[in-house]
Amino acid sequence: IGDNKVFDSLEHRETYARDESTIKETYLPDLVVHPESTEDVAKVVKFAYEHKIPVVPRGAGTGLSGGALAIHGGIMLSFDRMKQILELDEGNLHVTLQPGVITGELHKEVERHGLFYPPDPASLDDCSMGGNIAENAGGPRAFKYGVTKNYVLELEVVIGNSEILRVGRRTKKWVVGYNMPQIFVGSEGTLGIVTEITVALIPKPPQIQTLLIAFPDEYSAGKTVSEIVKAQILPVTLEFMDRKSFDYVRDKAQNIPEETGALLLVEVDGWSESEVIEQTEKIAEICEKQNVIEIFAAFSEQDRERLWHARRILYTTLEENSQRVRSEDIVVKRELIPEVVTYVRKLEEKVGLPLPTFGHAGDGNLHVNFLYNDDEIEKVNKGVRELYQYILSLEGTISGEHGIGFLKKPYINMEQPENLIALQRNLKKVFDPKNILNPGKIF
Ligand SMILES: Cc1cc2nc3c(=O)[nH]c(=O)nc-3n(C[C@H](O)[C@H](O)[C@H](O)COP(=O)(O)OP(=O)(O)OC[C@H]3O[C@@H](n4cnc5c(N)ncnc54)[C@H](O)[C@@H]3O)c2cc1C
């Protein structure tokens, strides 16, 4: 495919030996390839298929479960040269792009046309759309607008024998054969390599208001989340932050009253200012009943950003304050959030590690963060297993958005029975008969 696309120097390979997960080991690929077209990808996979060499697709490497690590060596396929937005179809409300496009860049481009691609992982300034498809990424706006899978119309993929498939359709409706695009969404690069993506767009509501709400304790904040939903209000975001998390960013954030025990960040959008204000007033009434301490409100972009700042820098601040951070992404029914937060406080004492917790409370999706040093890994493994047992006893799930990858592979059988895992392994064989596509991930 051309020498300028293939690199084998140690220095180059080292750049791809880690991702953003907490996994401390490094995994050197044997070769790094930067394809520039679908045909390049197919040629690489054909070679790998003939010689039975692992191929690991990689977007921006922001994954938190080790999915983009070359754990068995082989070829790292980096999509940093396939970053074009190919076609924006305003009449039919969809956009077609290459997998290396950075999610935040896509947002900016479609918003220039008054359109909206809602999925907004917190990593959106860095992560790629290929990675978002592979992980079925979500973000704060998922509460109202859903996650990546809700927008995928058509994908082009290269499967394990190097065939190029086009799955799905760029039409509003489509029911011919199986729902093939969704088989690839969330498949973490193990079934096919995504080389082109068409996602649906919607018009962007012009009015938006952000509320940062301080509560005396985690229970009141959690209860408010389910009361807002019961009142049939549909905010764009309903983000939760416990005191422990907030304490890490307190000096860089809005002046929050000292007695605050938990925060909610709520965002409401609409087509008119009055529509938005009507919703925020109802939310304020609900908060009053839950002993709210203070509500900070913002309409302008600048003021809203000020309220968001603490939440945006939270994860990186945790990383700065601890040798390692293992960020869990469990999900439960949203009314169980207060119960889960109470449980996390007990778990914290039991494992003897700080567990600052925040996340997408509207979706019941919480990031329980284990802060630890390398010599405390046993405590983490024990704590994670206990957390999962508890979450599964509540009929929740061990991963809402970060995927299983390599990090959570030892735990998948806690959630899924052996026959279901076997069925999925067989499915992989159909798409990838020689097990060369991101081998050793998920199962
Ligand atoms: C600070 C921070 C905040 C985050 N916040 C969120 C959040 O709010 N929501 C969320 O969902 N995630 C979040 N993440 C996790 C991560 O950003 C997402 O999983 C993202 O989708 C990964 O995209 P990427 O391009 O970095 O993929 P990578 O890390 O490069 O790869 C992830 C997986 O996708 C596969 N892959 C990549 N490209 C392709 C392709 N073209 N075809 C097939 N498979 C491919 C890889 O093999 C790997 O299995 C966060 C991460 C960080 C570091």
The ligand as an SDF file (V2000), in Angstrom:
LIG
                    3D

 53 58  0  0  0  0  0  0  0  0999 V2000
  -11.2860   11.6250   29.6470 C   0  0  0  0  0  0  0  0  0  0  0  0
  -12.1310   10.5750   28.9730 C   0  0  0  0  0  0  0  0  0  0  0  0
  -13.5060   10.7220   28.9740 C   0  0  0  0  0  0  0  0  0  0  0  0
  -14.3060    9.7550   28.3520 C   0  0  0  0  0  0  0  0  0  0  0  0
  -15.6570    9.9340   28.3520 N   0  0  0  0  0  0  0  0  0  0  0  0
  -16.4470    9.0510   27.7230 C   0  0  0  0  0  0  0  0  0  0  0  0
  -17.8630    9.2470   27.6960 C   0  0  0  0  0  0  0  0  0  0  0  0
  -18.4000   10.2180   28.2180 O   0  0  0  0  0  0  0  0  0  0  0  0
  -18.6000    8.3180   27.0500 N   0  0  0  0  0  0  0  0  0  0  0  0
  -18.0390    7.2390   26.4280 C   0  0  0  0  0  0  0  0  0  0  0  0
  -18.7770    6.4510   25.8350 O   0  0  0  0  0  0  0  0  0  0  0  0
  -16.7080    7.0260   26.4620 N   0  0  0  0  0  0  0  0  0  0  0  0
  -15.8980    7.9040   27.0740 C   0  0  0  0  0  0  0  0  0  0  0  0
  -14.5420    7.7060   27.0900 N   0  0  0  0  0  0  0  0  0  0  0  0
  -13.9740    6.4990   26.4600 C   0  0  0  0  0  0  0  0  0  0  0  0
  -13.5250    6.6660   24.9810 C   0  0  0  0  0  0  0  0  0  0  0  0
  -13.2450    8.0090   24.6790 O   0  0  0  0  0  0  0  0  0  0  0  0
  -14.5860    6.1140   24.0360 C   0  0  0  0  0  0  0  0  0  0  0  0
  -14.6970    4.7210   24.2080 O   0  0  0  0  0  0  0  0  0  0  0  0
  -14.3110    6.3960   22.5430 C   0  0  0  0  0  0  0  0  0  0  0  0
  -15.4030    5.9200   21.7910 O   0  0  0  0  0  0  0  0  0  0  0  0
  -13.0360    5.7400   22.0280 C   0  0  0  0  0  0  0  0  0  0  0  0
  -12.7260    6.3080   20.7750 O   0  0  0  0  0  0  0  0  0  0  0  0
  -11.2280    6.2450   20.2120 P   0  0  0  0  0  0  0  0  0  0  0  0
  -11.2290    6.8160   18.8500 O   0  0  0  0  0  0  0  0  0  0  0  0
  -10.2780    6.8480   21.1540 O   0  0  0  0  0  0  0  0  0  0  0  0
  -11.0420    4.6690   20.1330 O   0  0  0  0  0  0  0  0  0  0  0  0
   -9.7910    3.7720   20.5340 P   0  0  0  0  0  0  0  0  0  0  0  0
   -9.4730    3.9100   21.9690 O   0  0  0  0  0  0  0  0  0  0  0  0
   -8.6890    3.9950   19.5690 O   0  0  0  0  0  0  0  0  0  0  0  0
  -10.4110    2.3360   20.2680 O   0  0  0  0  0  0  0  0  0  0  0  0
  -11.4980    1.8780   21.0280 C   0  0  0  0  0  0  0  0  0  0  0  0
  -12.0150    0.5750   20.4100 C   0  0  0  0  0  0  0  0  0  0  0  0
  -12.5320    0.8410   19.1210 O   0  0  0  0  0  0  0  0  0  0  0  0
  -11.9140    0.0080   18.1540 C   0  0  0  0  0  0  0  0  0  0  0  0
  -11.8490    0.7920   16.9170 N   0  0  0  0  0  0  0  0  0  0  0  0
  -11.3180    2.0170   16.7350 C   0  0  0  0  0  0  0  0  0  0  0  0
  -11.4850    2.4100   15.4640 N   0  0  0  0  0  0  0  0  0  0  0  0
  -12.1320    1.4130   14.8180 C   0  0  0  0  0  0  0  0  0  0  0  0
  -12.5840    1.2080   13.4800 C   0  0  0  0  0  0  0  0  0  0  0  0
  -12.4080    2.1170   12.5280 N   0  0  0  0  0  0  0  0  0  0  0  0
  -13.2100    0.0370   13.1880 N   0  0  0  0  0  0  0  0  0  0  0  0
  -13.4150   -0.9020   14.1360 C   0  0  0  0  0  0  0  0  0  0  0  0
  -12.9990   -0.7680   15.4070 N   0  0  0  0  0  0  0  0  0  0  0  0
  -12.3750    0.3800   15.7470 C   0  0  0  0  0  0  0  0  0  0  0  0
  -10.5630   -0.3380   18.7500 C   0  0  0  0  0  0  0  0  0  0  0  0
  -10.0450   -1.5370   18.2200 O   0  0  0  0  0  0  0  0  0  0  0  0
  -10.9260   -0.4720   20.2220 C   0  0  0  0  0  0  0  0  0  0  0  0
  -11.4620   -1.7380   20.4760 O   0  0  0  0  0  0  0  0  0  0  0  0
  -13.7130    8.6340   27.7200 C   0  0  0  0  0  0  0  0  0  0  0  0
  -12.3230    8.5050   27.7150 C   0  0  0  0  0  0  0  0  0  0  0  0
  -11.5400    9.4580   28.3360 C   0  0  0  0  0  0  0  0  0  0  0  0
  -10.0530    9.2890   28.3090 C   0  0  0  0  0  0  0  0  0  0  0  0
  1  2  1  0
  2  3  1  0
  2 52  2  0
  3  4  2  0
  4  5  1  0
  4 50  1  0
  5  6  2  0
  6  7  1  0
  6 13  1  0
  7  8  2  0
  7  9  1  0
  9 10  1  0
 10 11  2  0
 10 12  1  0
 12 13  2  0
 13 14  1  0
 14 15  1  0
 14 50  1  0
 15 16  1  0
 16 17  1  0
 16 18  1  0
 18 19  1  0
 18 20  1  0
 20 21  1  0
 20 22  1  0
 22 23  1  0
 23 24  1  0
 24 25  2  0
 24 26  1  0
 24 27  1  0
 27 28  1  0
 28 29  2  0
 28 30  1  0
 28 31  1  0
 31 32  1  0
 32 33  1  0
 33 34  1  0
 33 48  1  0
 34 35  1  0
 35 36  1  0
 35 46  1  0
 36 37  1  0
 36 45  1  0
 37 38  2  0
 38 39  1  0
 39 40  1  0
 39 45  2  0
 40 41  1  0
 40 42  2  0
 42 43  1  0
 43 44  2  0
 44 45  1  0
 46 47  1  0
 46 48  1  0
 48 49  1  0
 50 51  2  0
 51 52  1  0
 52 53  1  0
M  END
$$$$
